[in-house]
Amino acid sequence: MAVLVSGSVAIDHIMVFRGRFKELILPQHVHALNVAFHVPELRHTWGGCAANIAYHLRLLGEEPLVLATVGSDFAAYAAWLDRHGIRRDWIRPLPGEATAGAYITTDLDDNQITGFHPGAMERAHEVRVDEVSVPYDLGIVSPNGKRAMVEHARALKARGVPTIVDPGQGLPILERDELVEMIEGASVYIVNDYEWSLTLDRSGLDGDAVAARAGAVIVTQGERGSLLRRAGDVVEIPSVAAESVVDPTGAGDAYRAGLLYGLARGMPLERAARIGSLLGALQVAHPGTQNLSLDLASFRARFEREFGAPL
């Protein structure tokens, strides 16, 4: 089943500082900071919310249709997507632009300093929903350029397509009216617990009012599971214990892929969210955001063990 996935496609540049930031950053001089970190380790990994969601959907046997813009440096990433059977028909390279990139430096205490260059993502609105010629069952609007998030959500809802709205890291760039419009008529509005607090603050709405405007709200809480909220009703979705926690990056995108998989197959929202919980727990045991491999028979068996019901 096809799922339209709009959002960022990015290249992550991960550097490891074999020391501690606090040893070089002097509190009394933060007003005039000028410091360099020696980073002998550098990894380039494929990322971006839309691509991460698409990768995990493909693991589950779905057909993701990615709607995004990238730069002229996309060739190696394109080859990676091709090897994993992820269509690139609506991923548009923009000459003269760079693919969006995160530049992350981590120290020995797992503190991070991150710079994000949006690059081609800022022009993601140039690839429109109405250009997608393949039928799809539902869509997700994940973090992206501001105009793209607003316009893609508007276009999907106007077409009557069940729409999951996931502003994530893009939430702070939305004005109040834009955020409320994106929430209004969404099938599901999904954020993490910090973003939920930011949603309430920025929208000026309380939790019940947000839930009344969307079909449902999901608030993910990491190892504490997630909350499924409809008007006047809150259901706790249990977490799945990870076998190990190697890298939490990408767990949220894996959760969303599991949610989309369940919804695309007509499952109740509670069951779809449980699939998301399991897929997220599997993802955190792997470094990077697109390195998980999956055996579907084992995945179904694990789901039944965790939740006491067949998938």
The 8 nearest C-alpha neighbors of each residue, nearest first, counted from 0:
[[1, 61, 62, 2, 263, 136, 135, 264],
 [0, 2, 62, 135, 63, 136, 61, 3],
 [3, 1, 63, 135, 137, 138, 136, 64],
 [4, 2, 138, 64, 63, 65, 137, 139],
 [5, 3, 65, 139, 49, 64, 138, 66],
 [6, 4, 66, 140, 49, 65, 141, 67],
 [7, 5, 49, 143, 141, 142, 67, 48],
 [6, 8, 47, 143, 49, 48, 9, 142],
 [7, 9, 47, 50, 49, 46, 48, 99],
 [10, 8, 47, 99, 46, 100, 98, 7],
 [9, 11, 100, 45, 46, 44, 99, 12],
 [10, 12, 101, 44, 100, 43, 46, 13],
 [13, 11, 43, 102, 42, 101, 103, 10],
 [12, 14, 103, 42, 41, 104, 11, 102],
 [15, 13, 41, 104, 40, 38, 103, 105],
 [16, 14, 105, 40, 38, 104, 106, 17],
 [15, 17, 106, 38, 18, 105, 37, 36],
 [18, 16, 107, 106, 15, 19, 38, 37],
 [17, 19, 16, 107, 106, 20, 22, 108],
 [20, 18, 106, 21, 22, 107, 108, 17],
 [19, 21, 22, 23, 24, 106, 18, 110],
 [20, 22, 24, 19, 23, 25, 26, 18],
 [21, 23, 20, 19, 24, 25, 18, 26],
 [24, 22, 21, 20, 25, 34, 19, 36],
 [23, 25, 21, 20, 22, 26, 29, 34],
 [24, 26, 28, 27, 23, 29, 21, 22],
 [27, 25, 28, 29, 24, 21, 30, 32],
 [26, 28, 25, 29, 30, 24, 31, 32],
 [27, 29, 30, 26, 25, 31, 32, 24],
 [30, 28, 32, 31, 26, 27, 25, 24],
 [29, 31, 28, 32, 27, 26, 33, 25],
 [32, 30, 29, 28, 33, 27, 34, 25],
 [31, 33, 29, 30, 28, 34, 24, 25],
 [34, 32, 31, 35, 29, 24, 28, 30],
 [33, 35, 32, 36, 23, 24, 31, 25],
 [36, 34, 37, 33, 23, 38, 24, 32],
 [35, 37, 38, 16, 34, 20, 23, 104],
 [36, 38, 16, 39, 35, 17, 15, 18],
 [37, 39, 16, 15, 40, 14, 36, 17],
 [40, 38, 37, 41, 15, 16, 14, 17],
 [39, 41, 15, 38, 14, 42, 16, 13],
 [42, 40, 14, 13, 39, 15, 43, 12],
 [43, 41, 13, 12, 44, 14, 40, 11],
 [42, 44, 12, 11, 13, 10, 41, 45],
 [45, 43, 11, 10, 42, 46, 287, 12],
 [46, 44, 10, 11, 9, 76, 289, 43],
 [45, 47, 9, 10, 51, 11, 8, 288],
 [46, 48, 8, 9, 7, 50, 49, 51],
 [47, 49, 51, 7, 50, 52, 6, 252],
 [50, 48, 6, 7, 52, 51, 47, 5],
 [49, 51, 53, 47, 8, 52, 48, 54],
 [52, 50, 54, 48, 53, 49, 46, 252],
 [53, 51, 256, 252, 49, 55, 50, 54],
 [52, 54, 50, 56, 63, 51, 55, 49],
 [55, 53, 51, 57, 52, 56, 50, 58],
 [56, 54, 58, 57, 52, 53, 256, 253],
 [55, 57, 53, 59, 256, 61, 58, 54],
 [56, 58, 60, 61, 54, 59, 55, 62],
 [59, 57, 55, 56, 60, 293, 54, 292],
 [60, 58, 56, 57, 61, 55, 295, 260],
 [61, 59, 57, 58, 56, 62, 0, 295],
 [60, 62, 57, 56, 0, 59, 63, 1],
 [61, 63, 1, 0, 57, 2, 64, 60],
 [64, 62, 2, 53, 1, 3, 65, 61],
 [65, 63, 3, 4, 2, 86, 66, 62],
 [64, 66, 4, 5, 89, 63, 3, 67],
 [65, 67, 5, 89, 90, 4, 64, 6],
 [68, 66, 90, 123, 6, 5, 65, 7],
 [67, 69, 91, 123, 90, 119, 120, 92],
 [70, 68, 98, 92, 119, 91, 93, 73],
 [71, 69, 97, 98, 96, 92, 93, 72],
 [70, 72, 94, 73, 97, 92, 96, 93],
 [73, 71, 70, 74, 97, 98, 75, 69],
 [72, 74, 76, 71, 75, 70, 77, 69],
 [75, 73, 77, 76, 72, 78, 71, 79],
 [76, 74, 78, 77, 73, 79, 72, 80],
 [75, 77, 79, 73, 78, 74, 80, 45],
 [78, 76, 74, 80, 79, 75, 73, 81],
 [77, 79, 81, 75, 76, 80, 82, 74],
 [80, 78, 76, 82, 77, 81, 75, 83],
 [81, 79, 77, 85, 83, 82, 78, 84],
 [80, 82, 78, 84, 83, 79, 85, 77],
 [83, 81, 79, 80, 84, 78, 85, 77],
 [84, 82, 80, 81, 85, 79, 54, 57],
 [83, 85, 81, 82, 80, 86, 57, 62],
 [86, 84, 80, 83, 81, 87, 63, 57],
 [85, 87, 88, 64, 84, 81, 65, 63],
 [86, 88, 90, 89, 85, 65, 64, 77],
 [87, 89, 86, 90, 91, 64, 65, 66],
 [90, 88, 66, 87, 91, 65, 67, 131],
 [89, 91, 67, 87, 68, 66, 88, 65],
 [90, 92, 68, 89, 69, 93, 67, 126],
 [93, 91, 69, 70, 68, 71, 94, 90],
 [92, 94, 70, 96, 69, 71, 91, 95],
 [95, 93, 71, 96, 70, 92, 97, 69],
 [94, 96, 93, 71, 97, 70, 119, 92],
 [97, 95, 70, 119, 94, 93, 118, 71],
 [98, 96, 70, 118, 119, 71, 72, 99],
 [97, 99, 70, 69, 119, 118, 9, 100],
 [100, 98, 117, 9, 118, 116, 120, 119],
 [101, 99, 10, 9, 116, 11, 115, 98],
 [100, 102, 115, 11, 114, 12, 103, 116],
 [103, 101, 12, 114, 113, 115, 13, 11],
 [102, 104, 113, 13, 112, 14, 101, 12],
 [103, 105, 14, 112, 111, 15, 13, 113],
 [106, 104, 111, 15, 110, 109, 16, 14],
 [105, 107, 16, 19, 109, 108, 110, 18],
 [106, 108, 109, 18, 19, 17, 105, 16],
 [107, 109, 106, 110, 19, 105, 18, 20],
 [110, 108, 106, 107, 105, 111, 19, 104],
 [111, 109, 108, 106, 105, 112, 107, 20],
 [110, 112, 105, 104, 113, 109, 103, 106],
 [113, 111, 104, 103, 105, 114, 110, 102],
 [114, 112, 103, 102, 111, 104, 115, 101],
 [113, 115, 102, 101, 103, 116, 112, 100],
 [116, 114, 101, 100, 102, 117, 113, 99],
 [115, 117, 100, 99, 118, 101, 114, 102],
 [118, 116, 99, 120, 121, 115, 119, 100],
 [119, 117, 99, 97, 120, 98, 116, 96],
 [118, 120, 69, 121, 96, 98, 122, 70],
 [121, 119, 123, 122, 117, 118, 144, 68],
 [120, 122, 144, 119, 123, 117, 118, 145],
 [123, 121, 120, 124, 119, 125, 144, 68],
 [124, 122, 120, 68, 125, 147, 67, 121],
 [123, 125, 147, 126, 122, 146, 127, 150],
 [124, 126, 123, 122, 127, 147, 68, 67],
 [127, 125, 124, 123, 67, 66, 128, 91],
 [128, 126, 129, 130, 125, 124, 151, 131],
 [127, 129, 130, 131, 151, 154, 126, 155],
 [128, 130, 127, 131, 132, 154, 126, 155],
 [131, 129, 128, 127, 132, 126, 89, 133],
 [132, 130, 129, 133, 128, 89, 127, 134],
 [131, 133, 130, 134, 129, 128, 135, 89],
 [132, 134, 131, 135, 1, 64, 130, 3],
 [135, 133, 132, 1, 136, 131, 2, 0],
 [136, 134, 1, 2, 137, 133, 3, 0],
 [137, 135, 2, 1, 263, 134, 160, 0],
 [136, 138, 161, 2, 160, 135, 162, 3],
 [139, 137, 3, 162, 2, 4, 163, 161],
 [138, 140, 163, 4, 162, 164, 141, 5],
 [139, 141, 164, 5, 165, 152, 148, 6],
 [140, 142, 6, 165, 166, 5, 139, 143],
 [143, 141, 166, 169, 6, 167, 168, 7],
 [144, 142, 6, 7, 148, 145, 141, 120],
 [143, 145, 121, 147, 120, 146, 123, 148],
 [146, 144, 148, 147, 143, 149, 172, 173],
 [147, 145, 149, 148, 144, 124, 150, 123],
 [146, 148, 124, 150, 144, 145, 123, 149],
 [149, 147, 145, 151, 146, 150, 143, 152],
 [148, 150, 146, 152, 147, 151, 153, 181],
 [149, 151, 153, 147, 152, 148, 146, 154],
 [150, 152, 154, 153, 148, 149, 147, 155],
 [153, 151, 155, 149, 150, 154, 148, 140],
 [152, 154, 150, 151, 156, 155, 157, 149],
 [155, 153, 157, 151, 152, 156, 150, 158],
 [154, 156, 158, 152, 160, 157, 153, 151],
 [155, 157, 159, 158, 153, 154, 160, 152],
 [158, 156, 154, 159, 155, 153, 160, 152],
 [159, 157, 155, 156, 160, 154, 153, 161],
 [158, 160, 156, 157, 161, 155, 162, 154],
 [159, 161, 155, 158, 137, 156, 162, 138],
 [162, 160, 137, 186, 159, 138, 163, 156],
 [163, 161, 138, 186, 185, 139, 160, 137],
 [162, 164, 139, 187, 186, 188, 185, 138],
 [163, 165, 188, 140, 139, 162, 185, 187],
 [164, 166, 141, 189, 167, 140, 190, 188],
 [167, 165, 142, 170, 169, 141, 164, 168],
 [168, 166, 169, 165, 142, 170, 190, 194],
 [167, 169, 170, 142, 166, 171, 194, 143],
 [170, 168, 142, 166, 167, 171, 172, 143],
 [169, 171, 166, 168, 172, 173, 167, 194],
 [172, 170, 173, 169, 168, 174, 197, 201],
 [171, 173, 170, 169, 174, 145, 168, 144],
 [174, 172, 171, 170, 178, 177, 175, 145],
 [173, 175, 177, 176, 178, 172, 201, 171],
 [174, 176, 202, 178, 177, 201, 179, 173],
 [177, 175, 179, 178, 174, 180, 202, 173],
 [178, 176, 180, 174, 175, 179, 173, 181],
 [177, 179, 181, 175, 180, 176, 173, 174],
 [178, 180, 182, 176, 181, 177, 183, 202],
 [181, 179, 183, 177, 178, 182, 176, 149],
 [180, 182, 178, 179, 183, 152, 177, 149],
 [181, 183, 179, 180, 185, 213, 184, 178],
 [184, 182, 212, 180, 213, 181, 185, 179],
 [183, 185, 213, 212, 182, 186, 214, 156],
 [186, 184, 213, 162, 187, 182, 183, 163],
 [185, 187, 214, 162, 161, 163, 213, 215],
 [188, 186, 163, 215, 185, 216, 214, 213],
 [187, 189, 216, 164, 163, 165, 217, 185],
 [190, 188, 217, 165, 216, 218, 187, 164],
 [191, 189, 218, 194, 195, 167, 165, 219],
 [192, 190, 219, 218, 194, 193, 220, 195],
 [191, 193, 195, 194, 220, 218, 219, 196],
 [194, 192, 196, 195, 191, 197, 190, 198],
 [193, 195, 197, 191, 196, 192, 190, 198],
 [196, 194, 198, 192, 197, 193, 190, 191],
 [197, 195, 199, 193, 194, 198, 200, 192],
 [196, 198, 194, 200, 195, 199, 201, 193],
 [199, 197, 195, 201, 196, 200, 202, 194],
 [200, 198, 196, 202, 204, 197, 201, 203],
 [199, 201, 197, 198, 203, 202, 196, 204],
 [200, 202, 198, 199, 203, 175, 197, 174],
 [203, 201, 175, 204, 199, 200, 198, 179],
 [202, 204, 200, 201, 199, 205, 175, 198],
 [205, 203, 202, 199, 208, 209, 206, 200],
 [204, 206, 208, 207, 199, 209, 203, 202],
 [205, 207, 209, 208, 210, 204, 199, 211],
 [206, 208, 210, 209, 205, 230, 211, 231],
 [207, 209, 211, 205, 210, 206, 204, 212],
 [208, 210, 206, 212, 211, 207, 204, 205],
 [211, 209, 207, 213, 230, 229, 208, 212],
 [210, 212, 208, 209, 230, 213, 207, 214],
 [213, 211, 183, 209, 210, 184, 182, 208],
 [214, 212, 185, 184, 210, 215, 183, 211],
 [213, 215, 186, 187, 185, 210, 212, 229],
 [216, 214, 187, 229, 213, 210, 228, 188],
 [215, 217, 188, 228, 187, 189, 210, 227],
 [218, 216, 227, 189, 226, 228, 188, 219],
 [217, 219, 191, 226, 190, 225, 192, 189],
 [218, 220, 225, 191, 192, 221, 224, 217],
 [221, 219, 225, 223, 224, 192, 191, 222],
 [222, 220, 223, 224, 219, 225, 238, 191],
 [221, 223, 224, 238, 220, 240, 239, 280],
 [224, 222, 220, 221, 238, 225, 237, 219],
 [225, 223, 238, 237, 220, 222, 236, 221],
 [226, 224, 219, 236, 220, 218, 235, 237],
 [225, 227, 235, 218, 217, 234, 236, 228],
 [228, 226, 217, 234, 233, 216, 235, 225],
 [227, 229, 233, 216, 215, 232, 217, 226],
 [228, 230, 215, 232, 210, 231, 233, 216],
 [229, 231, 210, 211, 232, 207, 228, 215],
 [230, 232, 229, 207, 233, 228, 210, 211],
 [231, 233, 229, 230, 228, 234, 227, 207],
 [234, 232, 228, 227, 229, 226, 235, 231],
 [235, 233, 227, 226, 228, 236, 232, 269],
 [236, 234, 226, 225, 237, 227, 233, 224],
 [235, 237, 225, 224, 226, 234, 273, 238],
 [238, 236, 224, 235, 225, 239, 223, 273],
 [237, 239, 224, 276, 222, 223, 240, 236],
 [238, 240, 277, 280, 276, 241, 237, 305],
 [241, 239, 242, 238, 280, 222, 243, 277],
 [242, 240, 280, 243, 239, 281, 244, 284],
 [241, 243, 240, 284, 244, 281, 280, 283],
 [244, 242, 284, 241, 245, 283, 240, 285],
 [243, 245, 284, 283, 246, 241, 247, 242],
 [244, 246, 284, 285, 283, 286, 243, 247],
 [245, 247, 283, 286, 248, 244, 285, 284],
 [248, 246, 283, 250, 249, 245, 244, 282],
 [249, 247, 246, 250, 288, 287, 283, 251],
 [248, 250, 288, 252, 251, 247, 253, 51],
 [251, 249, 279, 253, 252, 282, 247, 248],
 [252, 250, 254, 253, 249, 255, 279, 248],
 [251, 253, 255, 249, 52, 254, 250, 51],
 [252, 254, 279, 256, 250, 255, 251, 278],
 [275, 255, 253, 279, 251, 257, 252, 256],
 [254, 256, 258, 252, 253, 257, 275, 259],
 [257, 255, 253, 259, 52, 56, 258, 254],
 [256, 258, 275, 274, 260, 254, 255, 259],
 [257, 259, 271, 255, 275, 272, 261, 256],
 [260, 258, 256, 262, 261, 257, 263, 255],
 [261, 259, 257, 263, 258, 262, 256, 264],
 [260, 262, 271, 266, 264, 258, 259, 263],
 [261, 263, 265, 259, 264, 266, 260, 271],
 [264, 262, 260, 261, 265, 259, 136, 137],
 [265, 263, 261, 262, 266, 260, 0, 259],
 [264, 266, 262, 263, 261, 267, 268, 260],
 [265, 267, 261, 262, 264, 271, 268, 270],
 [268, 266, 269, 270, 271, 265, 262, 261],
 [267, 269, 271, 270, 272, 266, 262, 261],
 [270, 268, 272, 267, 271, 273, 236, 227],
 [271, 269, 273, 272, 268, 267, 274, 266],
 [270, 272, 261, 258, 268, 274, 273, 269],
 [273, 271, 275, 258, 269, 274, 270, 268],
 [274, 272, 276, 270, 275, 271, 277, 269],
 [275, 273, 257, 271, 277, 272, 276, 278],
 [254, 274, 276, 257, 272, 258, 278, 273],
 [277, 275, 273, 279, 274, 278, 238, 254],
 [276, 278, 280, 274, 279, 275, 239, 281],
 [279, 277, 281, 275, 280, 276, 253, 254],
 [278, 280, 250, 254, 253, 282, 276, 281],
 [281, 279, 241, 277, 278, 282, 283, 239],
 [280, 282, 278, 279, 283, 284, 241, 277],
 [281, 283, 279, 284, 280, 250, 285, 291],
 [284, 282, 247, 246, 244, 285, 280, 281],
 [283, 285, 245, 244, 243, 282, 281, 246],
 [284, 286, 283, 282, 245, 246, 291, 290],
 [287, 285, 246, 245, 288, 290, 284, 283],
 [288, 286, 289, 290, 285, 44, 248, 246],
 [287, 289, 249, 290, 46, 248, 51, 286],
 [288, 290, 287, 291, 51, 54, 45, 46],
 [291, 289, 288, 287, 285, 292, 286, 282],
 [290, 292, 289, 282, 285, 293, 281, 288],
 [293, 291, 290, 294, 58, 289, 55, 282],
 [292, 294, 295, 58, 291, 298, 59, 297],
 [293, 295, 297, 296, 298, 292, 58, 299],
 [294, 296, 298, 297, 293, 299, 59, 58],
 [297, 295, 299, 298, 294, 300, 301, 293],
 [298, 296, 300, 294, 295, 299, 301, 293],
 [297, 299, 295, 301, 296, 300, 294, 302],
 [300, 298, 302, 296, 301, 297, 310, 295],
 [299, 301, 297, 303, 302, 298, 296, 304],
 [302, 300, 304, 298, 303, 299, 297, 305],
 [301, 303, 299, 305, 300, 304, 306, 298],
 [302, 304, 308, 309, 307, 300, 306, 301],
 [305, 303, 301, 302, 307, 306, 300, 308],
 [304, 306, 302, 303, 307, 301, 239, 308],
 [305, 307, 303, 308, 304, 302, 273, 309],
 [308, 306, 303, 304, 305, 309, 302, 310],
 [307, 309, 303, 306, 310, 302, 304, 305],
 [310, 308, 303, 307, 302, 299, 300, 306],
 [309, 299, 308, 302, 303, 300, 270, 274]]
